Amino acid sequence: MAWRILVFSLSQVLGLLLGWWYGGAWGAAVGGALAGWCWFAADLGRGLRVLRWFRHGDLDALPQPMHGLWGQALDRVRRLLRAQQLQIQERESQLDDIFAALQASPNGLVLLDSEGHIEWCNQIACAHFGFDAERDRMQLLGNLVRDPDFTAYLASKDYAHGVVLQGRSSTPSRPVRLSVHIYPHGQGRKLMLSRDITALEQAEAMRRDFVANVSHEIRTPLTVLTGFVETLQTLKLSPEENERYLALMAQQAMRMQNVVQGLLTLSRLEDSPWPGKGEWVSVQRLLEQCADEGRALSQLLTRNQPQHHTMVFPLPAPAEGLGEIAGIQSELLSALSNLVANAVRYTPASGSITVRWRWLDDGGAVFSVQDTGPGIDPKHVPRLTERFYRVDHSRSRETGGTGLGLSIVKHVLQRHDAVLEIDSKPGRGSTFSVHFPASRVRKPHNALAMPTPGAG
């Protein structure tokens, strides 16, 4: 301000002196007036330049440096605008980070305005509902999601609870279920959250089936045992009847014991650490044990029948054996013998079971069990490894099955990096193949000189 007064005063003095020099007293008056107007015009020009810059607001196009009041005002405004611009950039960066985090969310997110238009949605929401983030922006949500349940939910405006819908990519063979919940916020705005709950519903269904199956498996033999105990307590029976009832009771007790043992085995497999690759198990020894257990079970099931199973196992190999598998012997024997036992149980006495072991070109190996049983409908194959799942309940119980065998097989093979493949058709028998990767098996030293072991 002092500089402004000083410049104005100097211009007046200069105008008065020049006017006095040229025209005396009247000249001094005119000179002072002209000096004042010149100073005013110059100051007005600086003000107009500042005003013009205010209108454009471009920090990269500042007016030429100026002094005085306008220079100070311009400098302060520039600093405020620069600070504001930095704040805006920082907030935009934070907003970008927030939207990036929302994009990374495993759930679908849709932002809606007060009228229900889509302002923004992430890629998961696009996948859930078939949206296009650019094309469907500011479209009415109700026009894009036509599910009747969702339409009623949206119209009710009661968002205390969510609604479960069928996903856009859902098919009869692979259903997709979505949980959708709307959360109001702000001035009538809404946030819609969608979650894929397919796995949760499947897990819940499996849990219900598991509890129901366990209850059924335990309740049935308990009912039989209770009935026999009451009979023995209330009736006088002959020694032969006592012996028959006690044998049936022992059979039912063994059935419960097998179920409990199977559940304990599954629990141990799920909780114990995965086997390493430092311990090697002889393939030939495993096959010999499978053969012994398979033939013993076959004799037990066909003891009262005129015909017996034809069982074919790989021929004994030379001293070097058939190779080795890296893993835990007891688990591997449990899995492989379970496959042989299943083939024996479900194959008629006149049928045959063929067990093979062969090497693959990539260094892996395949253990397979082929039977001539009734075969399995393809719709049952994906669920065969579920606990207590049975294709034929009556047949399984007649042969002593617990419904846990293939579930144990699946867990053991997963722990040994192996894969179970099932090939079966009704009326044509079944083939269960276990594929071991090259990292889990090794050939005998003379494998190149040995012929591939055949069946016999």
Salt bridges, closest charged atoms under 4 A:
ASP43 OD1 - ARG4 NH1 2.87
ASP43 OD1 - ARG46 NH2 3.13
ASP75 OD1 - ARG78 NH2 2.74
ASP75 OD2 - ARG79 NE 3.16
ASP113 OD2 - HIS117 ND1 3.16
GLU115 OE1 - HIS117 ND1 3.65
GLU119 OE1 - ARG189 NH2 2.21
ASP136 OD1 - ARG135 NE 3.07
GLU201 OE1 - ARG177 NE 3.38
GLU204 OE2 - ARG207 NH2 2.55
GLU204 OE2 - ARG208 NH1 3.71
ASP209 OD2 - ARG383 NH2 3.82
GLU217 OE1 - ARG255 NH2 3.52
GLU217 OE2 - ARG390 NH1 2.62
GLU217 OE2 - ARG397 NH2 3.28
GLU270 OE2 - ARG387 NH2 2.17
GLU270 OE2 - HIS411 NE2 3.30
GLU288 OE1 - ARG285 NH1 3.77
GLU324 OE1 - ARG442 NE 2.55
GLU331 OE2 - ARG268 NH1 3.77
GLU331 OE2 - ARG415 NH2 2.92
GLU386 OE1 - ARG383 NH2 2.93
ASP417 OD2 - ARG440 NE 3.02
GLU421 OE1 - HIS435 NE2 3.81
